[in-house]
């Protein structure tokens, strides 16, 4: 019981280490569950250490979920009944991680050798597959610190591994190793924390040296449009929403000294209007007329076999240059598992939430850069901006600038929208690309290749944000090798297991 309470308290502290609070020194709280796991008298107790730690952490870190979705204008108070289920799943995930490390490593410091890489491997798994949910990835804590600049070489998962390694070293003095000589522990009391501080120091200096190495050209202009339209009134206000974005664009362009190279409208800005083919010509011409000398990236819907996709359209000279279909869909937001065989159950749940039966969105084929009149764009739609492999793949394939279009109006209250932006900022560091972000009600922002927010709009206002940006075709070490990260982590986990299991004298 005491171990679980300590772990839960440490989880609460860790929640403030990640953005938007960003008190990264509190990452040291991770050493508490690491030490408790290594000291746990049984695998079962190790499970409850990880589970309690997760409950303390996620109760605070994703508090925006019930605060936002339980709003009367959104899904209503019934969402409070669903939220504990998510917390239980997340608690079980971290509980199984600590239990597995304790089982594989045995009681003592051997557990720490296994737990550091295994924790990050589980992060990668948690950010993969049908129910991917990467919130809580430890590496994001470094986005505003010099250490975060190492992401262009190791990615956010590499930063997580640095974090768990430091946590293991800080935990080591508190973990008995009965098989070692009595003098072993005093040495670990001094040496292990010293090595942890040395690792952080090297990371700090190496990351800090990155500033100034990369050119920040701003030879292109952009206009980011934030329509601030009602996401729940779209079925009856499609024409009004189109006119809102047209008028904002006209006003924004009129205020600029020269026409922007690129105008970006947010996710779903054009709903209910064709944008492709002959039927889409009138809408494209109206869009183009709002900024005659600019290229456009516009969020809308596209027809695909079996339904429609959440899409981004590249338009130049009133002609369609290409389309990107979102392929990583939000679970229980854009796709509903087993809805074909459980339609009755879904209809009942949706009814409780005051919604009609919702259909699945059709996913696109995969990440592919999009040609525009202002360079080659690496487009991410909303949720996709939190997946590093997507932007890495686009950078490898020639994307010169990152563009995120999103509708964060679902983040009605709490830190969800800011966390979404902060996670996307890491994509700029990993690829060393400018990032242009247009949100329906925000956060609309411009991020430089060092992950710094250069400019942003207030949330929940209809406005435009003029921006300067540059392009790059350089491919970072991380972008080149991002697909190998899970294999490297699996190898490190096996290495840690080998060290933990080696015979001791």
C-alpha positions in Angstrom: 0.0 0.0 0.0 2.8 2.5 0.9 4.7 1.6 -2.3 1.6 2.3 -4.4 0.9 5.6 -2.6 4.5 6.7 -3.2 4.2 5.7 -6.9 1.0 7.5 -7.4 2.5 10.7 -5.8 5.5 10.4 -8.1 3.0 10.1 -11.1 1.4 13.3 -10.1 4.8 15.1 -10.0 5.7 13.6 -13.4 2.6 15.0 -15.0 4.0 18.5 -14.4 7.3 17.7 -16.0 5.8 17.4 -19.5 4.4 20.4 -21.5 2.6 22.6 -21.1 3.9 22.9 -17.5 7.3 21.7 -18.6 9.0 21.5 -15.3 11.5 18.9 -16.7 13.5 18.5 -13.5 10.5 16.6 -12.1 11.4 13.8 -14.5 13.4 12.7 -11.5 10.1 11.5 -10.1 10.4 8.5 -12.5 13.2 7.2 -10.3 10.6 6.5 -7.6 8.6 3.8 -9.4 11.9 2.4 -10.9 13.3 1.9 -7.4 10.0 0.5 -6.0 9.8 -1.9 -8.9 13.3 -3.2 -8.4 12.7 -3.6 -4.6 9.2 -5.2 -5.0 9.1 -8.5 -3.2 6.9 -10.0 -6.0 5.9 -9.5 -9.6 2.4 -8.8 -8.4 3.5 -5.9 -6.2 5.6 -4.6 -9.1 2.5 -4.5 -11.2 0.7 -2.3 -8.7 3.6 0.1 -8.5 3.4 0.7 -12.2 -0.4 0.9 -12.2 -0.5 3.4 -9.3 2.2 5.5 -11.0 0.1 5.6 -14.2 -3.1 6.5 -12.3 -1.4 9.4 -10.7 0.2 10.6 -13.9 -2.7 10.2 -16.4 -5.4 11.4 -14.0 -3.6 14.8 -14.2 -2.1 14.7 -17.7 -5.2 13.7 -19.6 -7.7 15.5 -17.4 -8.6 17.5 -20.5 -10.5 14.5 -21.8 -13.4 14.5 -19.3 -13.2 18.2 -18.9 -13.7 18.7 -22.6 -15.8 15.8 -23.8 -18.2 15.8 -20.9 -19.2 19.4 -21.7 -23.0 19.8 -22.4 -22.3 21.0 -25.9 -20.1 18.0 -26.7 -20.7 14.4 -25.4 -22.3 15.3 -22.1 -21.9 13.9 -18.6 -22.1 10.3 -19.8 -18.4 10.6 -20.8 -17.4 10.6 -17.1 -18.5 7.0 -17.0 -16.3 6.1 -19.9 -13.2 8.0 -18.7 -12.3 5.5 -15.9 -12.1 2.8 -18.5 -9.3 4.6 -20.3 -7.4 5.3 -17.1 -7.7 1.6 -16.2 -6.2 0.5 -19.6 -3.4 3.0 -19.2 -2.7 1.9 -15.7 -2.7 -1.8 -16.8 -0.2 -0.9 -19.6 2.4 0.6 -17.2 1.6 -2.0 -14.5 2.4 -4.8 -17.0 5.6 -3.0 -18.0 6.9 -2.9 -14.4 5.7 -6.4 -13.7 7.5 -7.7 -16.8 10.7 -5.9 -15.9 10.6 -7.4 -12.3 9.9 -10.9 -13.7 12.7 -10.7 -16.3 15.3 -8.9 -14.3 14.7 -10.4 -10.9 14.7 -8.5 -7.7 17.5 -5.9 -7.4 19.4 -3.8 -9.9 18.9 -6.3 -12.7 15.3 -5.0 -12.9 16.6 -1.5 -13.7 18.7 -2.8 -16.6 15.6 -4.3 -18.2 13.1 -1.6 -17.2 14.8 1.4 -18.8 14.7 0.2 -22.5 11.5 -1.8 -21.9 9.6 1.3 -20.8 10.4 3.1 -24.0 9.6 0.0 -26.1 6.2 0.0 -24.6 5.9 3.7 -25.4 6.5 2.8 -29.1 3.9 0.0 -28.9 1.4 2.3 -27.2 1.8 4.7 -30.1 1.2 2.0 -32.7 -1.7 0.1 -34.0 -5.4 0.5 -34.1 -5.8 2.1 -30.6 -2.6 4.2 -30.7 -2.4 6.8 -27.9 1.0 8.3 -27.6 0.1 10.9 -24.9 2.6 10.6 -22.0 5.7 9.8 -24.0 8.5 11.0 -21.7 10.7 12.5 -24.4 8.3 15.4 -24.9 9.4 16.9 -21.5 12.6 18.1 -23.3 11.0 20.1 -26.1 11.9 23.4 -24.5 15.3 22.4 -23.1 18.6 22.1 -25.0 18.5 18.3 -24.6 15.4 18.3 -26.9 17.6 19.4 -29.8 19.1 15.9 -29.9 15.8 14.7 -31.4 17.1 15.3 -34.9 19.4 12.4 -34.2 17.5 10.1 -31.8 13.8 11.2 -32.1 11.4 11.6 -29.2 11.9 7.9 -28.3 15.6 8.4 -27.9 14.9 11.3 -25.5 12.6 8.9 -23.6 15.5 6.4 -23.4 17.8 9.0 -22.0 15.1 9.8 -19.4 14.6 6.2 -18.3 18.3 5.6 -18.2 18.8 8.6 -15.9 15.9 7.4 -13.8 17.4 4.0 -13.5 20.8 5.4 -12.4 19.1 7.7 -9.8 17.1 4.7 -8.5 20.1 2.4 -8.3 21.4 3.6 -4.8 18.0 2.7 -3.3 18.0 -0.8 -4.7 19.8 -3.6 -2.7 21.9 -6.1 -4.5 22.4 -8.9 -2.0 24.7 -10.9 -4.3 27.3 -8.1 -4.4 30.0 -7.3 -1.8 28.9 -4.9 1.0 31.1 -2.2 -0.5 29.1 -2.3 -3.7 26.2 -0.2 -2.5 28.3 2.8 -1.2 30.0 2.9 -4.6 26.6 3.0 -6.4 25.3 5.7 -4.0 28.0 8.0 -5.5 28.8 6.7 -8.9 25.3 6.1 -10.3 23.9 9.6 -9.6 27.2 11.0 -10.9 26.8 9.1 -14.2 23.2 10.3 -14.4 24.3 13.9 -14.0 27.1 13.4 -16.5 24.6 12.0 -19.1 22.3 15.0 -18.7 25.3 17.4 -18.9 26.5 15.9 -22.1 23.0 15.9 -23.5 22.5 19.5 -22.5 25.8 20.7 -24.1 25.4 18.6 -27.2 21.8 19.8 -27.7 22.7 23.4 -27.0 25.5 23.3 -29.6 22.8 22.6 -32.2 21.4 26.1 -32.0 22.8 28.1 -34.8 23.9 25.1 -36.9 20.8 25.1 -39.1 19.9 27.9 -41.4 16.5 29.5 -40.9 15.6 30.9 -44.3 12.3 32.8 -44.4 12.0 33.3 -48.1 8.4 32.2 -48.3 5.2 33.8 -47.0 2.1 32.1 -45.7 -1.3 33.0 -44.3 -2.8 30.7 -41.8 -6.6 30.9 -41.4 -8.4 30.2 -38.1 -12.1 30.1 -38.8 -13.4 29.3 -35.3 -16.5 27.7 -36.7 -18.9 25.5 -34.6 -17.8 21.9 -35.2 -21.3 20.7 -34.2 -23.3 23.0 -36.5 -21.6 21.9 -39.7 -24.5 20.1 -41.2 -26.5 23.3 -41.3 -23.9 25.9 -41.8 -21.6 24.6 -44.6 -22.1 27.6 -46.9 -21.6 30.0 -44.0 -18.4 28.3 -43.0 -17.0 28.5 -46.6 -17.8 32.2 -46.7 -16.1 32.7 -43.2 -12.9 31.3 -44.5 -13.1 33.2 -47.8 -13.7 36.5 -46.0 -10.9 35.9 -43.5 -8.5 35.1 -46.4 -9.5 38.2 -48.3 -9.0 40.4 -45.2 -5.7 38.7 -44.3 -4.2 39.0 -47.7 -5.2 42.7 -47.9 -3.2 43.4 -44.8 0.0 41.8 -46.1 2.7 43.7 -47.9 2.8 41.0 -50.6 0.6 38.0 -51.5 1.5 34.9 -49.5 2.9 32.0 -51.4 0.7 29.6 -49.4 -2.7 30.0 -47.7 -3.6 27.2 -45.2 -7.2 26.5 -44.1 -7.8 24.1 -41.2 -9.0 20.6 -41.1 -12.5 20.2 -42.4 -12.8 23.9 -43.5 -14.8 22.9 -46.6 -17.4 20.3 -45.7 -20.2 19.4 -48.2 -18.5 20.9 -51.2 -16.8 19.1 -54.0 -13.2 20.2 -54.6 -12.1 17.8 -57.3 -13.2 17.4 -60.9 -15.6 19.5 -62.9 -18.1 19.7 -60.1 -15.5 21.2 -57.8 -14.5 23.9 -60.2 -16.9 26.6 -58.8 -15.7 26.1 -55.2 -12.0 26.1 -56.3 -12.5 29.2 -58.2 -14.1 31.0 -55.3 -11.3 29.9 -53.0 -8.7 31.0 -55.5 -10.4 34.4 -55.9 -9.8 35.1 -52.2 -6.1 35.1 -52.8 -5.5 35.1 -56.6 -1.7 34.9 -56.5 -1.4 32.2 -53.8 -1.4 28.5 -53.5 -3.9 26.8 -51.1 -4.0 23.9 -48.7 -7.6 23.3 -47.7 -9.1 20.7 -45.4 -12.2 18.9 -46.6 -13.7 15.5 -47.4 -13.0 13.2 -50.4 -15.0 10.4 -51.7 -13.3 7.0 -51.5 -14.7 3.4 -52.1 -16.6 2.6 -49.0 -17.2 6.1 -47.7 -15.2 9.3 -47.4 -11.8 10.4 -46.2 -10.6 13.3 -44.1 -8.5 15.0 -46.7 -6.2 18.0 -47.5 -6.4 19.5 -51.0 -3.6 21.3 -52.7 -5.0 24.0 -55.1 -3.1 26.4 -57.3 -4.6 28.6 -60.1 -8.0 27.1 -59.2 -6.7 23.7 -60.2 -6.2 20.7 -58.0 -2.6 19.7 -57.7 -3.1 16.8 -55.4 -4.8 15.4 -52.3 -3.6 13.8 -49.1 -6.0 11.4 -47.2 -5.5 11.1 -43.5 -4.4 7.5 -42.8 -4.0 7.4 -39.0 -7.5 7.8 -37.7 -8.6 8.7 -34.2 -10.0 5.5 -32.4 -13.6 6.1 -31.3 -13.5 9.4 -33.1 -13.1 8.6 -36.8 -13.2 4.8 -36.7 -15.3 2.5 -34.5 -14.0 -1.0 -34.0 -16.5 -3.8 -34.8 -19.2 -1.4 -35.6 -20.4 -3.7 -38.5 -21.2 -6.5 -36.0 -22.1 -4.3 -33.0 -24.2 -1.6 -34.6 -27.0 -2.0 -32.0 -24.6 -1.4 -29.1 -23.0 1.6 -30.8 -26.4 3.1 -31.5 -27.3 2.8 -27.8 -24.1 4.4 -26.6 -24.3 7.2 -29.2 -27.9 7.8 -28.1 -26.7 8.2 -24.5 -24.2 10.8 -25.7 -26.8 12.6 -27.8 -25.3 11.6 -31.2 -26.6 9.8 -34.2 -24.9 6.6 -35.3 -21.5 7.6 -36.8 -19.8 6.0 -39.7 -16.2 5.1 -40.1 -13.9 7.4 -42.0 -12.0 5.6 -44.8 -8.2 5.8 -44.2 -5.7 6.9 -46.8 -2.9 4.7 -48.2 -0.1 6.3 -46.1 2.2 9.3 -45.7 3.2 10.9 -49.0 4.3 14.5 -49.6 1.9 16.8 -51.4 3.0 19.1 -54.2 2.0 22.7 -53.9 2.8 26.0 -55.5 4.9 26.9 -52.5 7.1 23.8 -52.3 6.6 20.1 -51.3 4.4 19.8 -48.2 4.6 17.2 -45.5 0.9 17.3 -44.4 -0.4 16.0 -41.2 -4.1 16.1 -40.3 -4.8 16.6 -36.6 -3.9 13.5 -34.7 -1.2 12.5 -37.2 1.1 15.3 -35.9 1.8 13.2 -32.7 3.3 10.3 -34.7 7.0 10.9 -35.5 7.3 8.1 -38.2 4.8 10.0 -40.4 6.8 13.2 -40.7 10.1 11.3 -40.9 8.8 9.3 -43.8 7.6 12.5 -45.6 11.0 14.2 -45.0 12.7 11.2 -46.5 10.4 11.4 -49.5 11.1 15.1 -50.2 8.8 17.2 -48.0 10.4 20.6 -47.6 8.0 22.1 -44.9 5.6 20.5 -42.5 2.0 21.6 -42.4 -0.6 20.5 -39.8 -4.3 21.2 -40.3 -6.4 20.4 -37.3 -9.7 21.0 -35.6 -9.0 21.2 -31.9 -12.4 22.5 -31.0 -12.9 19.2 -29.3 -10.4 20.3 -26.7 -12.9 22.5 -25.1 -11.2 22.8 -21.7 -7.9 21.9 -20.2 -4.5 21.4 -21.7 -5.3 19.1 -24.6 -4.9 21.6 -27.4 -1.6 22.9 -26.0 -0.3 19.4 -25.5 -1.3 18.6 -29.1 0.8 21.6 -30.3 3.8 20.8 -28.1 3.9 17.2 -29.3 3.8 18.5 -32.9 6.7 20.9 -32.2 9.0 17.9 -31.7 8.3 16.9 -35.3 9.9 20.2 -36.4 13.1 19.3 -34.4 13.2 15.7 -35.6 13.1 16.8 -39.2 14.6 20.3 -39.0 11.6 21.7 -40.9 9.5 24.7 -40.4 6.0 23.7 -39.2 2.9 25.7 -40.2 -0.2 24.8 -38.1 -3.7 26.0 -38.9 -6.4 25.1 -36.4 -10.2 25.7 -36.6 -10.3 27.4 -33.2 -6.5 27.2 -32.6 -3.9 26.7 -31.7 -2.8 28.3 -35.0 1.0 28.7 -34.9 4.3 28.9 -36.7 7.1 26.7 -35.4 10.8 27.0 -36.5 13.1 24.1 -37.1 14.3 24.3 -33.4 10.7 23.6 -32.2 10.3 27.2 -31.1 6.9 28.9 -31.5 7.6 32.0 -33.6 4.0 33.3 -33.6 0.6 32.0 -32.7 -3.1 33.1 -32.5 -5.3 33.1 -29.4 -7.8 30.3 -29.3 -11.4 30.7 -30.1 -11.1 33.8 -32.2 -11.7 34.0 -36.0 -8.4 35.5 -37.3 -5.5 35.0 -39.7 -1.8 34.6 -38.9 0.7 35.9 -41.5 4.0 34.0 -41.4 7.4 33.7 -42.9 9.0 30.3 -43.4 11.7 28.5 -45.4 12.1 25.1 -47.0 14.7 22.4 -46.6 15.5 19.1 -48.4 18.1 17.9 -45.8 17.3 14.6 -44.2 18.2 14.3 -40.5 19.7 11.2 -38.9 16.5 10.5 -37.2 14.3 10.9 -40.3 16.6 8.5 -42.1 16.5 5.8 -39.5 13.1 6.3 -37.7 11.8 2.9 -38.8 14.7 1.1 -37.0 13.9 2.6 -33.6 11.6 -0.2 -32.4 14.2 -2.8 -33.4 16.9 -0.9 -31.6 14.8 -0.7 -28.5 14.0 -4.4 -28.6 17.7 -5.1 -28.9 18.5 -2.9 -25.9 15.9 -4.7 -23.9 17.4 -8.0 -24.7 20.9 -6.6 -23.8 19.5 -5.4 -20.5 18.0 -8.8 -19.9 21.3 -10.4 -20.6 23.1 -8.1 -18.1 20.4 -8.7 -15.5 20.7 -12.5 -15.9 24.5 -12.7 -15.9 26.0 -14.8 -13.1 27.1 -12.7 -10.1 30.0 -13.6 -7.9 
